[in-house]
Amino acid sequence: MTDVMLCAFDHMKVLTQQVIDRDLEPLEMEPLLDALEAINEGTFEAGAVSLPDPDGGAPEEVGGDAAGGADEPTDADGTGDTEGAASPDAGEPSDDTSSTDGDGGDGDSGRKAPDTIRVEVSRLNQLMDLVGELVLGRNRLLQLITEARTEHDARADTDERLRLDSLLGELEEASDKVDYTTTELQSAIMQTRMVEVGQVFGKFPRVVRDLAREFDKQIDLTVEGEDTELDKSLVEEIGDPLLHLVRNAADHGIEPPEERKEKGKDPRGEIHLSASHAGNHIIIEIADDGAGLDPDALRRKAIEKDVLTEDEATDLSDSEAYQLIFRPGFSTTEEVGQVSGRGVGMDVVKTNLAELNGTIDIDSTPGEGTRFTLKLPLTLAILQSMLVRSGAETFAIPLYAVSEAVRLEPGMIETIQEGEVIEHRDQVIPVMRLGEVLDVQSPGAGGQRADRFTEEQDAYAVVVNVAHRRAALVVDELISQEEVVIKSLGDYLKSVPGIAGSTILGDGQVIMVLDIGEMIQHEEFAAEEEGAEAADADGVPAASSK
């Protein structure tokens, strides 16, 4: 029925344009009119009518109008009216408010519509920046009060302590109010920037319909959680990755009707798109009931393309084999088409998500289907982090990447194939020493790098996990958990591996915020390069550095 409605909409557009152009060429309308009549009489059967193409040619190309450009109300970037009631139509903002009372247009309901005002997005961005500065100021105030209380308690003069105790108490009470108000203001501003992810989901029924026609498949799309809210800046960025995943499901995932019948499946395939909240993150899932991913086929293709050696491919688990599709230039499609086969796309999807501090996970069962799970933060501006020290430097690790932290005991770090690992909770986890990765020097150690753990020196391992990549990050000290405001490093430093940005602590210290996913990937690549160089020198094949 959805196909009939969309086809009718297409015909209305063409007819309207014909009136404008004074074009009197007749359209083939009979099958469409028959389908509409059948819907009206309740006798319509899906697939019983072949709907005409109003353009008289091949189905529309996915993207552009098919992706929602002219068919659904969208803004310039194609994500829909993502600003809702808090955005201008175009150009200048409007300060007019509009309200409806019971005697107005909605006379039957007698309800008063909420007053609204349109505001430029730049103003919301400015408010968010100011809230970020306020958070930094609050952290500075709390730090000063803590230092003042510590110094006050250390004073031996009883009379002076009693005189300042009351003043410090009032100051702490006032700081608590500032802390509470800042948190509430931050939450309110963030809520103002939230828009429904359904504004992106809304274009996919048309996309799936056009893809089904192009591939001669029968595909149903179900959508769930379209009212889930996400920061506007993220909504604008996730459209393209989601579009590629939906295209991929329609092209590679869903089988042709004849093949599905042979497998005992419903001839109509299904793609399920859903969104939900999980703590400070949003979870978006794209699932299909198609052929699924074949890990053995992925291993064979990796060997053919010289991505992996036979030994390395054999050692891959199924979940690791699924990750091969994110390699640049990797494709299992033999024929190159408009939608797939070029070997580009999935690597771009992962890169785009990484730039949003997001991750993508794959769960697939051959013959039953594939599920892609995207995990994104609700906002990019402010995040919870764990502060750690390596040498004389302090770093912030985003809390979403932290699984747990453990104190290292003598003998916990072992060496396997020239790589350090720890065994924790029945898992072997590779070790990354933060001091070595970032070349941090220990203070007064004569150039020795930080976090060189010995029996006489305490150290900690922060177990981090990003998109199936795990590592134990060795640091000298765990400081605290703190809410930080990420600041960009600018164009000249934005490509530093493993660094997401910077922030300012309450004591005024500027520290780096780590990009754990990129750091792990960079270290894995460096290990592969070292292994390849060593193999070339010895004349033997390089071992996998997984």
DOZATI-284908 format. One record per residue (C-alpha): x, y, z. Coordinates in steps of 0.05 Angstrom, whole numbers, plus 5000, padded with zeros to 4 digits. Layout:
# residues N
[[X,Y,Z]],
...
***
This chain:
# residues 546
[[5000,5000,5000]],
[[5058,5046,5014]],
[[5084,5035,4944]],
[[5016,5056,4916]],
[[5015,5120,4957]],
[[5086,5138,4936]],
[[5070,5123,4863]],
[[5009,5167,4867]],
[[5051,5222,4897]],
[[5101,5215,4839]],
[[5044,5221,4789]],
[[5017,5283,4823]],
[[5086,5316,4818]],
[[5091,5299,4744]],
[[5021,5324,4730]],
[[5034,5389,4767]],
[[5098,5400,4728]],
[[5061,5385,4663]],
[[5011,5440,4679]],
[[5068,5488,4692]],
[[5104,5468,4628]],
[[5039,5464,4588]],
[[5057,5393,4570]],
[[4995,5353,4550]],
[[5028,5286,4541]],
[[4983,5233,4573]],
[[5007,5189,4630]],
[[4992,5116,4640]],
[[4945,5121,4699]],
[[4899,5060,4694]],
[[4940,5011,4738]],
[[4949,5064,4791]],
[[4875,5083,4790]],
[[4856,5009,4795]],
[[4902,5001,4855]],
[[4873,5062,4890]],
[[4803,5037,4877]],
[[4822,4969,4906]],
[[4849,5003,4969]],
[[4785,5043,4976]],
[[4743,4979,4970]],
[[4788,4939,5016]],
[[4806,4888,4963]],
[[4878,4909,4950]],
[[4931,4855,4949]],
[[5005,4872,4952]],
[[5042,4852,4889]],
[[4978,4840,4849]],
[[4986,4905,4809]],
[[5047,4928,4770]],
[[5051,5002,4783]],
[[5073,5048,4726]],
[[5134,5093,4729]],
[[5110,5165,4719]],
[[5175,5181,4683]],
[[5164,5123,4635]],
[[5235,5097,4647]],
[[5277,5062,4698]],
[[5265,5071,4772]],
[[5292,5135,4801]],
[[5364,5134,4824]],
[[5372,5128,4899]],
[[5398,5192,4929]],
[[5377,5262,4911]],
[[5302,5263,4906]],
[[5297,5190,4922]],
[[5332,5201,4988]],
[[5281,5253,5007]],
[[5306,5314,4970]],
[[5240,5338,4939]],
[[5191,5287,4964]],
[[5193,5300,5037]],
[[5201,5368,5071]],
[[5275,5374,5083]],
[[5326,5427,5096]],
[[5386,5443,5053]],
[[5428,5384,5078]],
[[5373,5333,5066]],
[[5362,5313,5137]],
[[5292,5341,5143]],
[[5268,5400,5182]],
[[5318,5382,5236]],
[[5309,5447,5274]],
[[5234,5436,5285]],
[[5202,5494,5320]],
[[5270,5521,5340]],
[[5296,5538,5270]],
[[5283,5591,5218]],
[[5250,5573,5152]],
[[5306,5607,5114]],
[[5349,5668,5120]],
[[5328,5715,5176]],
[[5301,5688,5241]],
[[5230,5705,5261]],
[[5214,5732,5330]],
[[5139,5723,5320]],
[[5104,5675,5366]],
[[5043,5637,5346]],
[[4990,5606,5389]],
[[4922,5575,5379]],
[[4866,5578,5429]],
[[4803,5537,5433]],
[[4765,5584,5387]],
[[4818,5580,5333]],
[[4831,5531,5278]],
[[4827,5471,5325]],
[[4758,5487,5350]],
[[4737,5416,5360]],
[[4792,5399,5409]],
[[4788,5463,5450]],
[[4862,5456,5467]],
[[4912,5511,5465]],
[[4974,5496,5424]],
[[5041,5513,5457]],
[[5072,5579,5440]],
[[5134,5572,5396]],
[[5189,5618,5372]],
[[5238,5606,5315]],
[[5312,5616,5333]],
[[5374,5613,5290]],
[[5415,5550,5302]],
[[5477,5594,5309]],
[[5446,5624,5372]],
[[5436,5554,5402]],
[[5508,5538,5384]],
[[5531,5602,5419]],
[[5490,5584,5481]],
[[5522,5515,5481]],
[[5591,5545,5477]],
[[5575,5592,5535]],
[[5549,5534,5577]],
[[5615,5499,5563]],
[[5653,5559,5589]],
[[5606,5560,5650]],
[[5622,5487,5664]],
[[5696,5504,5662]],
[[5685,5562,5709]],
[[5645,5518,5756]],
[[5701,5466,5757]],
[[5751,5521,5773]],
[[5708,5546,5830]],
[[5700,5477,5860]],
[[5775,5466,5855]],
[[5791,5531,5891]],
[[5741,5516,5947]],
[[5772,5447,5956]],
[[5842,5477,5961]],
[[5817,5530,6009]],
[[5784,5478,6054]],
[[5848,5436,6054]],
[[5891,5496,6073]],
[[5840,5518,6125]],
[[5839,5450,6159]],
[[5915,5449,6163]],
[[5919,5514,6202]],
[[5939,5507,6275]],
[[5910,5573,6298]],
[[5843,5553,6328]],
[[5814,5624,6331]],
[[5831,5636,6257]],
[[5801,5569,6238]],
[[5736,5584,6274]],
[[5733,5653,6241]],
[[5741,5626,6171]],
[[5700,5563,6181]],
[[5634,5599,6176]],
[[5656,5637,6114]],
[[5679,5574,6080]],
[[5614,5540,6097]],
[[5574,5595,6063]],
[[5620,5593,6003]],
[[5611,5518,5996]],
[[5535,5526,6001]],
[[5537,5579,5946]],
[[5581,5536,5903]],
[[5533,5478,5910]],
[[5477,5523,5883]],
[[5521,5545,5825]],
[[5538,5472,5811]],
[[5465,5452,5811]],
[[5443,5512,5768]],
[[5499,5500,5718]],
[[5480,5427,5711]],
[[5406,5445,5701]],
[[5424,5499,5650]],
[[5469,5452,5613]],
[[5414,5400,5610]],
[[5363,5451,5586]],
[[5408,5478,5530]],
[[5424,5407,5508]],
[[5350,5390,5507]],
[[5337,5451,5464]],
[[5386,5425,5412]],
[[5353,5356,5411]],
[[5313,5335,5350]],
[[5279,5270,5333]],
[[5320,5220,5294]],
[[5257,5205,5255]],
[[5273,5266,5213]],
[[5329,5223,5183]],
[[5289,5158,5184]],
[[5232,5190,5145]],
[[5268,5187,5079]],
[[5283,5112,5081]],
[[5214,5084,5061]],
[[5223,5118,4994]],
[[5296,5095,4989]],
[[5278,5022,5003]],
[[5220,5025,4954]],
[[5265,5051,4898]],
[[5320,5001,4914]],
[[5270,4943,4913]],
[[5247,4965,4844]],
[[5319,4972,4819]],
[[5341,4904,4844]],
[[5274,4870,4827]],
[[5265,4849,4900]],
[[5208,4851,4949]],
[[5229,4889,5012]],
[[5190,4915,5071]],
[[5218,4969,5117]],
[[5197,4973,5190]],
[[5217,5032,5233]],
[[5218,5036,5308]],
[[5238,5091,5357]],
[[5235,5149,5307]],
[[5216,5195,5365]],
[[5284,5183,5398]],
[[5320,5249,5406]],
[[5392,5265,5388]],
[[5434,5328,5383]],
[[5420,5366,5319]],
[[5493,5366,5297]],
[[5494,5290,5301]],
[[5428,5282,5264]],
[[5458,5322,5207]],
[[5519,5276,5204]],
[[5488,5206,5210]],
[[5444,5210,5148]],
[[5497,5187,5098]],
[[5524,5128,5140]],
[[5453,5104,5152]],
[[5436,5111,5078]],
[[5496,5069,5059]],
[[5478,5014,5109]],
[[5406,5011,5084]],
[[5431,5008,5012]],
[[5479,4953,5032]],
[[5423,4913,5065]],
[[5379,4919,5004]],
[[5434,4901,4955]],
[[5477,4849,4992]],
[[5431,4826,5047]],
[[5361,4813,5020]],
[[5359,4756,4969]],
[[5315,4756,4906]],
[[5245,4728,4917]],
[[5259,4662,4880]],
[[5321,4649,4922]],
[[5284,4664,4986]],
[[5229,4615,4966]],
[[5281,4561,4954]],
[[5308,4573,5025]],
[[5238,4568,5054]],
[[5235,4642,5070]],
[[5180,4693,5058]],
[[5191,4722,4988]],
[[5187,4791,5018]],
[[5250,4809,5055]],
[[5250,4856,5115]],
[[5296,4912,5136]],
[[5286,4937,5207]],
[[5310,5006,5229]],
[[5307,5025,5302]],
[[5333,5076,5352]],
[[5334,5077,5428]],
[[5370,5110,5486]],
[[5421,5074,5529]],
[[5448,5119,5583]],
[[5484,5178,5551]],
[[5484,5145,5483]],
[[5435,5130,5427]],
[[5434,5061,5396]],
[[5413,5055,5323]],
[[5404,4986,5292]],
[[5397,4966,5219]],
[[5378,4893,5213]],
[[5357,4850,5154]],
[[5332,4778,5147]],
[[5375,4764,5086]],
[[5433,4719,5069]],
[[5479,4743,5126]],
[[5554,4749,5123]],
[[5596,4689,5106]],
[[5661,4694,5147]],
[[5695,4641,5104]],
[[5680,4681,5041]],
[[5708,4743,5074]],
[[5772,4706,5093]],
[[5780,4680,5021]],
[[5769,4750,4993]],
[[5821,4779,5042]],
[[5872,4728,5018]],
[[5856,4743,4944]],
[[5866,4817,4955]],
[[5930,4806,4995]],
[[5899,4838,5056]],
[[5917,4778,5098]],
[[5961,4717,5091]],
[[5930,4648,5095]],
[[5955,4638,5166]],
[[5928,4705,5188]],
[[5860,4692,5156]],
[[5856,4624,5190]],
[[5869,4655,5258]],
[[5812,4705,5250]],
[[5750,4693,5291]],
[[5683,4703,5257]],
[[5672,4771,5290]],
[[5742,4793,5268]],
[[5727,4769,5197]],
[[5664,4813,5196]],
[[5709,4873,5210]],
[[5744,4862,5143]],
[[5687,4896,5107]],
[[5710,4962,5138]],
[[5778,4956,5103]],
[[5787,5009,5048]],
[[5776,4979,4979]],
[[5747,4914,5007]],
[[5686,4886,4971]],
[[5657,4817,4960]],
[[5615,4839,4901]],
[[5642,4816,4834]],
[[5601,4863,4791]],
[[5606,4938,4798]],
[[5539,4974,4800]],
[[5510,5041,4818]],
[[5501,5021,4890]],
[[5558,4974,4907]],
[[5619,4937,4883]],
[[5669,4995,4882]],
[[5701,4977,4949]],
[[5684,5044,4980]],
[[5631,5060,5030]],
[[5636,5016,5091]],
[[5705,5044,5109]],
[[5676,5114,5101]],
[[5617,5095,5146]],
[[5665,5074,5201]],
[[5708,5135,5192]],
[[5648,5182,5196]],
[[5623,5147,5259]],
[[5692,5151,5291]],
[[5692,5227,5279]],
[[5627,5229,5318]],
[[5658,5188,5375]],
[[5612,5132,5354]],
[[5623,5058,5342]],
[[5593,5005,5297]],
[[5585,4931,5314]],
[[5565,4873,5269]],
[[5525,4811,5288]],
[[5510,4762,5232]],
[[5484,4691,5222]],
[[5495,4661,5153]],
[[5428,4648,5120]],
[[5389,4687,5172]],
[[5410,4759,5168]],
[[5456,4814,5192]],
[[5450,4868,5245]],
[[5492,4932,5247]],
[[5491,4967,5315]],
[[5512,5040,5318]],
[[5528,5072,5385]],
[[5532,5148,5387]],
[[5538,5199,5444]],
[[5478,5244,5454]],
[[5523,5305,5447]],
[[5594,5320,5425]],
[[5607,5382,5466]],
[[5610,5356,5538]],
[[5628,5287,5561]],
[[5644,5247,5623]],
[[5717,5227,5627]],
[[5768,5192,5670]],
[[5829,5234,5687]],
[[5895,5195,5689]],
[[5968,5214,5698]],
[[6027,5188,5657]],
[[6092,5218,5680]],
[[6080,5292,5692]],
[[6022,5296,5643]],
[[5948,5289,5656]],
[[5901,5260,5603]],
[[5826,5252,5597]],
[[5798,5185,5573]],
[[5725,5187,5550]],
[[5686,5146,5599]],
[[5645,5111,5545]],
[[5709,5075,5523]],
[[5728,5052,5594]],
[[5708,4982,5616]],
[[5744,4982,5683]],
[[5810,4999,5716]],
[[5855,4952,5755]],
[[5917,4960,5797]],
[[5976,4923,5766]],
[[6011,4871,5809]],
[[6080,4842,5796]],
[[6078,4789,5742]],
[[6012,4811,5712]],
[[6044,4838,5648]],
[[6071,4781,5605]],
[[6106,4780,5537]],
[[6077,4739,5479]],
[[6109,4743,5410]],
[[6146,4807,5429]],
[[6082,4840,5451]],
[[6060,4855,5522]],
[[5993,4828,5547]],
[[5954,4818,5612]],
[[5906,4762,5628]],
[[5844,4791,5659]],
[[5776,4758,5669]],
[[5797,4699,5627]],
[[5816,4744,5569]],
[[5884,4761,5540]],
[[5887,4836,5530]],
[[5943,4872,5493]],
[[5980,4925,5534]],
[[5991,4997,5511]],
[[6036,5040,5554]],
[[6010,5111,5549]],
[[6078,5140,5563]],
[[6108,5103,5503]],
[[6050,5115,5456]],
[[6052,5191,5468]],
[[6126,5195,5485]],
[[6114,5223,5555]],
[[6177,5231,5598]],
[[6178,5216,5672]],
[[6197,5277,5714]],
[[6269,5275,5738]],
[[6281,5206,5706]],
[[6336,5227,5659]],
[[6294,5219,5597]],
[[6262,5153,5617]],
[[6191,5145,5592]],
[[6133,5144,5639]],
[[6094,5084,5665]],
[[6153,5036,5664]],
[[6121,4990,5715]],
[[6167,4956,5764]],
[[6156,4920,5831]],
[[6176,4984,5867]],
[[6130,5029,5826]],
[[6054,5030,5827]],
[[6017,5030,5761]],
[[5946,5019,5736]],
[[5915,4988,5674]],
[[5853,5021,5645]],
[[5816,4969,5604]],
[[5787,5005,5544]],
[[5740,4976,5492]],
[[5720,5009,5426]],
[[5685,4971,5370]],
[[5712,4902,5388]],
[[5782,4931,5399]],
[[5806,4920,5471]],
[[5870,4944,5504]],
[[5898,4954,5573]],
[[5924,5025,5577]],
[[5980,5029,5629]],
[[5983,5094,5668]],
[[6017,5118,5731]],
[[5956,5144,5769]],
[[5880,5146,5767]],
[[5860,5216,5787]],
[[5785,5225,5784]],
[[5722,5224,5741]],
[[5704,5293,5714]],
[[5658,5326,5664]],
[[5700,5360,5611]],
[[5686,5407,5553]],
[[5723,5386,5489]],
[[5759,5441,5452]],
[[5784,5433,5381]],
[[5859,5434,5370]],
[[5852,5474,5306]],
[[5869,5456,5234]],
[[5944,5447,5246]],
[[5937,5395,5302]],
[[5871,5362,5287]],
[[5903,5301,5254]],
[[5948,5282,5313]],
[[5938,5206,5322]],
[[5901,5187,5386]],
[[5882,5258,5406]],
[[5809,5279,5401]],
[[5817,5350,5429]],
[[5835,5388,5492]],
[[5801,5413,5554]],
[[5815,5458,5614]],
[[5814,5431,5684]],
[[5790,5466,5746]],
[[5862,5486,5765]],
[[5871,5519,5696]],
[[5914,5462,5668]],
[[5904,5447,5594]],
[[5903,5372,5580]],
[[5891,5327,5520]],
[[5828,5286,5510]],
[[5847,5218,5481]],
[[5815,5185,5421]],
[[5819,5113,5444]],
[[5794,5080,5380]],
[[5844,5117,5336]],
[[5900,5105,5385]],
[[5888,5029,5384]],
[[5883,5028,5309]],
[[5947,5069,5301]],
[[5986,5023,5347]],
[[5960,4961,5311]],
[[5982,4991,5244]],
[[6050,5009,5273]],
[[6058,4937,5299]],
[[6040,4909,5231]],
[[6092,4954,5198]],
[[6146,4933,5247]],
[[6128,4860,5236]],
[[6132,4869,5160]],
[[6200,4903,5164]],
[[6227,4849,5210]],
[[6201,4795,5163]],
[[6234,4829,5103]],
[[6299,4832,5141]],
[[6296,4758,5161]],
[[6265,4734,5096]],
[[6206,4701,5131]],
[[6131,4716,5128]],
[[6106,4768,5178]],
[[6063,4743,5236]],
[[5996,4773,5251]],
[[5997,4828,5304]],
[[5926,4818,5327]],
***
